């Protein structure tokens, strides 16, 4: 089993338990992103929640959904994730990197 598949499953368990929707898990999306510079992270997106759940740098983050002209944008605490199709841009620490879903 690929490492990111195992990470997706672990992230799903964490997210479902944290959000209390384990019994009502609807069509969710789990994505593994690889970014320029070697950064990697997992993202879980649920249609019933207006947030993205990330596993980034060993931390679990919940980024609320924000208004976006195109695609989806999630942001909180100086971290912004923009997703359009399988491409994403992750901004943190004043720097933006391009990412691609595997």
N, CA, C and O atoms as CSV, one atom per row, in Angstrom:
chain,resi,resn,atom,element,x,y,z
A,1,UNK,N,N,0.849,-1.172,0.000
A,1,UNK,CA,C,0.000,0.000,0.000
A,1,UNK,C,C,0.899,1.241,0.000
A,1,UNK,O,O,1.860,1.319,0.765
A,2,UNK,N,N,0.582,2.192,-0.852
A,2,UNK,CA,C,1.376,3.408,-0.924
A,2,UNK,C,C,1.265,4.176,0.385
A,2,UNK,O,O,0.241,4.132,1.067
A,3,UNK,N,N,2.351,4.886,0.725
A,3,UNK,CA,C,2.387,5.644,1.967
A,3,UNK,C,C,1.283,6.681,2.012
A,3,UNK,O,O,0.636,6.836,3.048
A,4,UNK,N,N,1.044,7.411,0.897
A,4,UNK,CA,C,0.025,8.457,0.956
A,4,UNK,C,C,-1.384,7.871,1.062
A,4,UNK,O,O,-2.285,8.541,1.566
A,5,UNK,N,N,-1.593,6.641,0.602
A,5,UNK,CA,C,-2.892,5.994,0.780
A,5,UNK,C,C,-3.125,5.709,2.255
A,5,UNK,O,O,-4.225,5.924,2.763
A,6,UNK,N,N,-2.102,5.228,2.942
A,6,UNK,CA,C,-2.198,4.981,4.369
A,6,UNK,C,C,-2.416,6.294,5.109
A,6,UNK,O,O,-3.224,6.352,6.036
A,7,UNK,N,N,-1.714,7.338,4.717
A,7,UNK,CA,C,-1.899,8.652,5.336
A,7,UNK,C,C,-3.320,9.158,5.118
A,7,UNK,O,O,-3.916,9.742,6.023
A,8,UNK,N,N,-3.869,8.938,3.920
A,8,UNK,CA,C,-5.253,9.349,3.647
A,8,UNK,C,C,-6.216,8.656,4.596
A,8,UNK,O,O,-7.138,9.285,5.115
A,9,UNK,N,N,-6.012,7.382,4.824
A,9,UNK,CA,C,-6.904,6.639,5.713
A,9,UNK,C,C,-6.781,7.138,7.148
A,9,UNK,O,O,-7.782,7.285,7.850
A,10,UNK,N,N,-5.535,7.402,7.585
A,10,UNK,CA,C,-5.347,7.912,8.940
A,10,UNK,C,C,-5.961,9.298,9.070
A,10,UNK,O,O,-6.575,9.603,10.092
A,11,UNK,N,N,-5.808,10.140,8.059
A,11,UNK,CA,C,-6.390,11.473,8.073
A,11,UNK,C,C,-7.911,11.383,8.123
A,11,UNK,O,O,-8.554,12.160,8.829
A,12,UNK,N,N,-8.489,10.446,7.382
A,12,UNK,CA,C,-9.945,10.283,7.383
A,12,UNK,C,C,-10.447,9.930,8.769
A,12,UNK,O,O,-11.461,10.467,9.214
A,13,UNK,N,N,-9.751,9.035,9.458
A,13,UNK,CA,C,-10.163,8.652,10.811
A,13,UNK,C,C,-10.073,9.850,11.741
A,13,UNK,O,O,-10.986,10.086,12.533
A,14,UNK,N,N,-8.979,10.613,11.656
A,14,UNK,CA,C,-8.821,11.800,12.499
A,14,UNK,C,C,-9.894,12.830,12.213
A,14,UNK,O,O,-10.492,13.378,13.139
A,15,UNK,N,N,-10.143,13.098,10.944
A,15,UNK,CA,C,-11.124,14.118,10.564
A,15,UNK,C,C,-12.524,13.695,10.954
A,15,UNK,O,O,-13.274,14.490,11.519
A,16,UNK,N,N,-12.888,12.468,10.664
A,16,UNK,CA,C,-14.230,12.001,10.982
A,16,UNK,C,C,-14.483,12.031,12.482
A,16,UNK,O,O,-15.567,12.407,12.929
A,17,UNK,N,N,-13.487,11.638,13.251
A,17,UNK,CA,C,-13.645,11.680,14.698
A,17,UNK,C,C,-13.722,13.107,15.212
A,17,UNK,O,O,-14.510,13.405,16.109
A,18,UNK,N,N,-12.910,13.987,14.653
A,18,UNK,CA,C,-12.869,15.375,15.112
A,18,UNK,C,C,-14.118,16.148,14.739
A,18,UNK,O,O,-14.537,17.038,15.478
A,19,UNK,N,N,-14.717,15.824,13.607
A,19,UNK,CA,C,-15.874,16.587,13.158
A,19,UNK,C,C,-17.192,15.967,13.587
A,19,UNK,O,O,-18.247,16.587,13.452
A,20,UNK,N,N,-17.138,14.755,14.099
A,20,UNK,CA,C,-18.361,14.121,14.569
A,20,UNK,C,C,-19.294,13.688,13.460
A,20,UNK,O,O,-20.494,13.537,13.690
A,21,UNK,N,N,-18.766,13.482,12.251
A,21,UNK,CA,C,-19.632,13.088,11.147
A,21,UNK,C,C,-19.338,11.665,10.676
A,21,UNK,O,O,-19.609,11.314,9.527
A,22,UNK,N,N,-18.792,10.865,11.556
A,22,UNK,CA,C,-18.427,9.506,11.167
A,22,UNK,C,C,-19.618,8.736,10.617
A,22,UNK,O,O,-19.455,7.928,9.703
A,23,UNK,N,N,-20.796,8.964,11.146
A,23,UNK,CA,C,-21.969,8.239,10.688
A,23,UNK,C,C,-22.562,8.812,9.421
A,23,UNK,O,O,-23.374,8.147,8.777
A,24,UNK,N,N,-22.186,10.029,9.036
A,24,UNK,CA,C,-22.780,10.670,7.873
A,24,UNK,C,C,-21.732,11.062,6.841
A,24,UNK,O,O,-21.881,12.074,6.156
A,25,UNK,N,N,-20.696,10.284,6.728
A,25,UNK,CA,C,-19.626,10.601,5.781
A,25,UNK,C,C,-20.179,10.534,4.364
A,25,UNK,O,O,-20.440,9.451,3.839
A,26,UNK,N,N,-20.355,11.693,3.755
A,26,UNK,CA,C,-20.854,11.740,2.390
A,26,UNK,C,C,-19.665,11.738,1.437
A,26,UNK,O,O,-18.537,11.475,1.854
A,27,UNK,N,N,-19.901,12.023,0.194
A,27,UNK,CA,C,-18.846,11.963,-0.820
A,27,UNK,C,C,-17.722,12.924,-0.463
A,27,UNK,O,O,-17.842,14.134,-0.657
A,28,UNK,N,N,-16.657,12.391,0.048
A,28,UNK,CA,C,-15.522,13.197,0.441
A,28,UNK,C,C,-14.386,13.020,-0.551
A,28,UNK,O,O,-14.361,12.067,-1.329
A,29,UNK,N,N,-13.452,13.950,-0.508
A,29,UNK,CA,C,-12.290,13.889,-1.378
A,29,UNK,C,C,-11.042,13.935,-0.506
A,29,UNK,O,O,-10.888,14.826,0.329
A,30,UNK,N,N,-10.159,12.971,-0.707
A,30,UNK,CA,C,-8.876,12.954,-0.025
A,30,UNK,C,C,-7.801,13.134,-1.087
A,30,UNK,O,O,-7.774,12.405,-2.078
A,31,UNK,N,N,-6.923,14.094,-0.883
A,31,UNK,CA,C,-5.883,14.384,-1.861
A,31,UNK,C,C,-4.514,14.420,-1.203
A,31,UNK,O,O,-4.359,14.913,-0.086
A,32,UNK,N,N,-3.535,13.899,-1.903
A,32,UNK,CA,C,-2.140,13.995,-1.484
A,32,UNK,C,C,-1.474,14.959,-2.453
A,32,UNK,O,O,-1.486,14.729,-3.662
A,33,UNK,N,N,-0.895,16.033,-1.934
A,33,UNK,CA,C,-0.243,17.032,-2.770
A,33,UNK,C,C,1.268,16.978,-2.605
A,33,UNK,O,O,1.781,16.798,-1.501
A,34,UNK,N,N,1.967,17.136,-3.714
A,34,UNK,CA,C,3.409,17.298,-3.719
A,34,UNK,C,C,3.691,18.670,-4.316
A,34,UNK,O,O,3.177,19.018,-5.379
A,35,UNK,N,N,4.517,19.442,-3.614
A,35,UNK,CA,C,4.771,20.831,-4.014
A,35,UNK,C,C,6.211,21.019,-4.467
A,35,UNK,O,O,7.088,20.205,-4.178
A,36,UNK,N,N,6.428,22.118,-5.188
A,36,UNK,CA,C,7.789,22.473,-5.562
A,36,UNK,C,C,8.586,22.670,-4.284
A,36,UNK,O,O,8.062,23.171,-3.289
A,37,UNK,N,N,9.836,22.282,-4.310
A,37,UNK,CA,C,10.661,22.385,-3.115
A,37,UNK,C,C,10.550,21.165,-2.213
A,37,UNK,O,O,11.227,21.091,-1.188
A,38,UNK,N,N,9.698,20.198,-2.584
A,38,UNK,CA,C,9.620,18.944,-1.845
A,38,UNK,C,C,8.564,18.858,-0.763
A,38,UNK,O,O,8.391,17.790,-0.175
A,39,UNK,N,N,7.851,19.936,-0.477
A,39,UNK,CA,C,6.797,19.871,0.549
A,39,UNK,C,C,5.685,18.934,0.091
A,39,UNK,O,O,5.395,18.833,-1.102
A,40,UNK,N,N,5.067,18.251,1.052
A,40,UNK,CA,C,3.945,17.360,0.779
A,40,UNK,C,C,2.913,17.544,1.874
A,40,UNK,O,O,3.257,17.847,3.017
A,41,UNK,N,N,1.649,17.361,1.527
A,41,UNK,CA,C,0.604,17.406,2.530
A,41,UNK,C,C,-0.621,16.660,2.040
A,41,UNK,O,O,-0.785,16.400,0.848
A,42,UNK,N,N,-1.480,16.320,3.000
A,42,UNK,CA,C,-2.735,15.630,2.726
A,42,UNK,C,C,-3.864,16.626,2.948
A,42,UNK,O,O,-3.774,17.482,3.828
A,43,UNK,N,N,-4.921,16.519,2.159
A,43,UNK,CA,C,-6.094,17.367,2.336
A,43,UNK,C,C,-7.351,16.508,2.247
A,43,UNK,O,O,-7.460,15.629,1.392
A,44,UNK,N,N,-8.288,16.774,3.136
A,44,UNK,CA,C,-9.603,16.107,3.115
A,44,UNK,C,C,-10.643,17.193,2.916
A,44,UNK,O,O,-10.673,18.183,3.648
A,45,UNK,N,N,-11.503,16.997,1.911
A,45,UNK,CA,C,-12.553,17.965,1.597
A,45,UNK,C,C,-13.896,17.259,1.681
A,45,UNK,O,O,-14.092,16.204,1.077
A,46,UNK,N,N,-14.815,17.842,2.430
A,46,UNK,CA,C,-16.146,17.289,2.608
A,46,UNK,C,C,-17.161,18.297,2.106
A,46,UNK,O,O,-17.065,19.474,2.452
A,47,UNK,N,N,-18.143,17.878,1.294
A,47,UNK,CA,C,-19.117,18.824,0.757
A,47,UNK,C,C,-20.007,19.449,1.830
A,47,UNK,O,O,-20.511,20.556,1.643
A,48,UNK,N,N,-20.205,18.753,2.951
A,48,UNK,CA,C,-21.092,19.267,4.000
A,48,UNK,C,C,-20.401,20.231,4.965
A,48,UNK,O,O,-21.065,20.904,5.752
A,49,UNK,N,N,-19.082,20.297,4.905
A,49,UNK,CA,C,-18.349,21.222,5.768
A,49,UNK,C,C,-17.707,22.276,4.893
A,49,UNK,O,O,-17.267,21.988,3.780
A,50,UNK,N,N,-17.656,23.454,5.379
A,50,UNK,CA,C,-17.060,24.552,4.616
A,50,UNK,C,C,-15.625,24.757,5.073
A,50,UNK,O,O,-15.229,25.850,5.476
A,51,UNK,N,N,-14.840,23.654,4.998
A,51,UNK,CA,C,-13.451,23.713,5.434
A,51,UNK,C,C,-12.639,22.626,4.749
A,51,UNK,O,O,-13.177,21.627,4.273
A,52,UNK,N,N,-11.337,22.846,4.711
A,52,UNK,CA,C,-10.401,21.821,4.266
A,52,UNK,C,C,-9.633,21.367,5.506
A,52,UNK,O,O,-9.212,22.189,6.320
A,53,UNK,N,N,-9.457,20.070,5.639
A,53,UNK,CA,C,-8.709,19.511,6.755
A,53,UNK,C,C,-7.363,19.061,6.209
A,53,UNK,O,O,-7.299,18.204,5.327
A,54,UNK,N,N,-6.283,19.643,6.736
A,54,UNK,CA,C,-4.953,19.362,6.229
A,54,UNK,C,C,-4.098,18.658,7.262
A,54,UNK,O,O,-4.245,18.871,8.466
A,55,UNK,N,N,-3.207,17.820,6.776
A,55,UNK,CA,C,-2.135,17.244,7.568
A,55,UNK,C,C,-0.870,17.827,6.960
A,55,UNK,O,O,-0.431,17.397,5.893
A,56,UNK,N,N,-0.285,18.806,7.640
A,56,UNK,CA,C,0.826,19.589,7.099
A,56,UNK,C,C,1.893,19.753,8.165
A,56,UNK,O,O,1.606,20.213,9.270
A,57,UNK,N,N,3.106,19.385,7.844
A,57,UNK,CA,C,4.233,19.495,8.784
A,57,UNK,C,C,3.944,18.798,10.109
A,57,UNK,O,O,4.327,19.294,11.169
A,58,UNK,N,N,3.270,17.650,10.055
A,58,UNK,CA,C,2.978,16.891,11.255
A,58,UNK,C,C,1.855,17.458,12.107
A,58,UNK,O,O,1.631,16.996,13.226
A,59,UNK,N,N,1.149,18.452,11.590
A,59,UNK,CA,C,0.053,19.072,12.336
A,59,UNK,C,C,-1.259,18.913,11.574
A,59,UNK,O,O,-1.278,18.904,10.343
A,60,UNK,N,N,-2.345,18.789,12.315
A,60,UNK,CA,C,-3.672,18.763,11.713
A,60,UNK,C,C,-4.228,20.173,11.738
A,60,UNK,O,O,-4.247,20.817,12.787
A,61,UNK,N,N,-4.680,20.658,10.587
A,61,UNK,CA,C,-5.209,22.009,10.470
A,61,UNK,C,C,-6.595,21.983,9.848
A,61,UNK,O,O,-6.888,21.146,8.994
A,62,UNK,N,N,-7.431,22.890,10.274
A,62,UNK,CA,C,-8.731,23.083,9.649
A,62,UNK,C,C,-8.746,24.499,9.103
A,62,UNK,O,O,-8.667,25.471,9.855
A,63,UNK,N,N,-8.849,24.603,7.769
A,63,UNK,CA,C,-8.878,25.905,7.114
A,63,UNK,C,C,-10.287,26.173,6.604
A,63,UNK,O,O,-10.775,25.441,5.743
A,64,UNK,N,N,-10.951,27.207,7.117
A,64,UNK,CA,C,-12.293,27.536,6.638
A,64,UNK,C,C,-12.290,27.950,5.164
A,64,UNK,O,O,-11.329,28.542,4.673
A,65,UNK,N,N,-13.375,27.629,4.477
A,65,UNK,CA,C,-13.518,27.989,3.067
A,65,UNK,C,C,-13.776,29.489,2.968
A,65,UNK,O,O,-14.534,30.055,3.755
A,66,UNK,N,N,-13.133,30.122,1.990
A,66,UNK,CA,C,-13.277,31.558,1.755
A,66,UNK,C,C,-13.803,31.772,0.342
A,66,UNK,O,O,-13.793,30.857,-0.481
A,67,UNK,N,N,-14.255,32.974,0.075
A,67,UNK,CA,C,-14.747,33.338,-1.247
A,67,UNK,C,C,-13.605,33.267,-2.257
A,67,UNK,O,O,-12.503,33.745,-1.987
A,68,UNK,N,N,-13.865,32.674,-3.414
A,68,UNK,CA,C,-12.856,32.560,-4.469
A,68,UNK,C,C,-13.517,32.843,-5.812
A,68,UNK,O,O,-14.641,32.408,-6.063
A,69,UNK,N,N,-12.816,33.570,-6.670
A,69,UNK,CA,C,-13.343,33.867,-8.004
A,69,UNK,C,C,-13.352,32.614,-8.874
A,69,UNK,O,O,-14.204,32.461,-9.749
A,70,UNK,N,N,-12.397,31.724,-8.626
A,70,UNK,CA,C,-12.269,30.515,-9.422
A,70,UNK,C,C,-11.672,29.423,-8.537
A,70,UNK,O,O,-10.746,29.689,-7.771
A,71,UNK,N,N,-12.179,28.225,-8.630
A,71,UNK,CA,C,-11.670,27.134,-7.803
A,71,UNK,C,C,-12.131,27.287,-6.372
A,71,UNK,O,O,-13.192,27.856,-6.115
A,72,UNK,N,N,-11.334,26.779,-5.430
A,72,UNK,CA,C,-11.657,26.851,-4.005
A,72,UNK,C,C,-10.495,27.480,-3.255
A,72,UNK,O,O,-9.331,27.293,-3.610
A,73,UNK,N,N,-10.834,28.233,-2.203
A,73,UNK,CA,C,-9.808,28.873,-1.376
A,73,UNK,C,C,-10.151,28.629,0.083
A,73,UNK,O,O,-11.295,28.798,0.507
A,74,UNK,N,N,-9.136,28.226,0.847
A,74,UNK,CA,C,-9.270,27.959,2.268
A,74,UNK,C,C,-8.153,28.722,2.969
A,74,UNK,O,O,-7.019,28.734,2.490
A,75,UNK,N,N,-8.462,29.365,4.105
A,75,UNK,CA,C,-7.448,30.196,4.736
A,75,UNK,C,C,-7.686,30.366,6.225
A,75,UNK,O,O,-8.821,30.489,6.686
A,76,UNK,N,N,-6.570,30.369,6.976
A,76,UNK,CA,C,-6.621,30.651,8.412
A,76,UNK,C,C,-5.197,30.776,8.943
A,76,UNK,O,O,-4.312,30.012,8.557
A,77,UNK,N,N,-4.987,31.739,9.825
A,77,UNK,CA,C,-3.712,31.842,10.533
A,77,UNK,C,C,-2.490,31.966,9.654
A,77,UNK,O,O,-1.446,31.394,9.970
A,78,UNK,N,N,-2.589,32.694,8.562
A,78,UNK,CA,C,-1.429,32.890,7.698
A,78,UNK,C,C,-1.170,31.773,6.702
A,78,UNK,O,O,-0.168,31.802,5.987
A,79,UNK,N,N,-2.062,30.785,6.645
A,79,UNK,CA,C,-1.937,29.689,5.678
A,79,UNK,C,C,-3.131,29.764,4.738
A,79,UNK,O,O,-4.280,29.814,5.178
A,80,UNK,N,N,-2.848,29.772,3.434
A,80,UNK,CA,C,-3.903,29.799,2.426
A,80,UNK,C,C,-3.665,28.674,1.430
A,80,UNK,O,O,-2.555,28.484,0.935
A,81,UNK,N,N,-4.721,27.940,1.150
A,81,UNK,CA,C,-4.680,26.874,0.155
A,81,UNK,C,C,-5.692,27.210,-0.920
A,81,UNK,O,O,-6.874,27.400,-0.631
A,82,UNK,N,N,-5.230,27.286,-2.169
A,82,UNK,CA,C,-6.104,27.504,-3.318
A,82,UNK,C,C,-6.042,26.244,-4.175
A,82,UNK,O,O,-4.961,25.775,-4.529
A,83,UNK,N,N,-7.214,25.704,-4.504
A,83,UNK,CA,C,-7.277,24.479,-5.296
A,83,UNK,C,C,-8.121,24.731,-6.532
A,83,UNK,O,O,-9.215,25.290,-6.453
A,84,UNK,N,N,-7.597,24.312,-7.672
A,84,UNK,CA,C,-8.343,24.365,-8.928
A,84,UNK,C,C,-7.998,23.095,-9.691
A,84,UNK,O,O,-6.888,22.933,-10.197
A,85,UNK,N,N,-8.971,22.203,-9.761
A,85,UNK,CA,C,-8.710,20.904,-10.381
A,85,UNK,C,C,-7.721,20.125,-9.530
A,85,UNK,O,O,-7.936,19.960,-8.329
A,86,UNK,N,N,-6.642,19.643,-10.134
A,86,UNK,CA,C,-5.612,18.899,-9.403
A,86,UNK,C,C,-4.412,19.777,-9.064
A,86,UNK,O,O,-3.416,19.299,-8.522
A,87,UNK,N,N,-4.515,21.059,-9.386
A,87,UNK,CA,C,-3.447,22.008,-9.073
A,87,UNK,C,C,-3.802,22.802,-7.828
A,87,UNK,O,O,-4.975,23.063,-7.558
A,88,UNK,N,N,-2.788,23.180,-7.077
A,88,UNK,CA,C,-3.016,23.969,-5.873
A,88,UNK,C,C,-1.848,24.922,-5.658
A,88,UNK,O,O,-0.757,24.740,-6.198
A,89,UNK,N,N,-2.108,25.925,-4.865
A,89,UNK,CA,C,-1.077,26.855,-4.412
A,89,UNK,C,C,-1.204,26.938,-2.901
A,89,UNK,O,O,-2.287,27.184,-2.370
A,90,UNK,N,N,-0.092,26.730,-2.216
A,90,UNK,CA,C,-0.051,26.782,-0.767
A,90,UNK,C,C,0.787,27.982,-0.357
A,90,UNK,O,O,1.959,28.087,-0.718
A,91,UNK,N,N,0.170,28.895,0.410
A,91,UNK,CA,C,0.879,30.078,0.880
A,91,UNK,C,C,1.013,29.995,2.400
A,91,UNK,O,O,0.027,29.844,3.121
A,92,UNK,N,N,2.236,30.095,2.858
A,92,UNK,CA,C,2.516,30.121,4.298
A,92,UNK,C,C,3.865,30.790,4.519
A,92,UNK,O,O,4.785,30.654,3.713
A,93,UNK,N,N,3.958,31.499,5.607
A,93,UNK,CA,C,5.210,32.205,5.891
A,93,UNK,C,C,5.576,33.221,4.828
A,93,UNK,O,O,6.756,33.502,4.615
A,94,UNK,N,N,4.568,33.777,4.155
A,94,UNK,CA,C,4.828,34.782,3.124
A,94,UNK,C,C,5.315,34.218,1.799
A,94,UNK,O,O,5.619,34.985,0.885
A,95,UNK,N,N,5.397,32.905,1.670
A,95,UNK,CA,C,5.862,32.279,0.433
A,95,UNK,C,C,4.779,31.378,-0.139
A,95,UNK,O,O,4.054,30.713,0.601
A,96,UNK,N,N,4.677,31.362,-1.457
A,96,UNK,CA,C,3.700,30.532,-2.161
A,96,UNK,C,C,4.433,29.473,-2.978
A,96,UNK,O,O,5.405,29.771,-3.671
A,97,UNK,N,N,3.953,28.229,-2.886
A,97,UNK,CA,C,4.506,27.154,-3.698
A,97,UNK,C,C,3.388,26.517,-4.514
A,97,UNK,O,O,2.240,26.448,-4.075
A,98,UNK,N,N,3.743,26.058,-5.698
A,98,UNK,CA,C,2.810,25.344,-6.561
A,98,UNK,C,C,2.794,23.883,-6.167
A,98,UNK,O,O,3.840,23.300,-5.882
A,99,UNK,N,N,1.609,23.287,-6.150
A,99,UNK,CA,C,1.440,21.894,-5.731
A,99,UNK,C,C,0.564,21.163,-6.753
A,99,UNK,O,O,-0.211,21.776,-7.487
A,100,UNK,N,N,0.711,19.846,-6.776
A,100,UNK,CA,C,-0.053,19.011,-7.692
A,100,UNK,C,C,-0.542,17.794,-6.905
A,100,UNK,O,O,0.214,17.181,-6.151
A,101,UNK,N,N,-1.813,17.458,-7.095
A,101,UNK,CA,C,-2.370,16.261,-6.470
A,101,UNK,C,C,-1.822,15.034,-7.190
A,101,UNK,O,O,-1.779,14.991,-8.419
A,102,UNK,N,N,-1.408,14.046,-6.419
A,102,UNK,CA,C,-0.872,12.789,-6.988
A,102,UNK,C,C,-2.013,11.905,-7.426
A,102,UNK,O,O,-1.785,10.805,-7.929
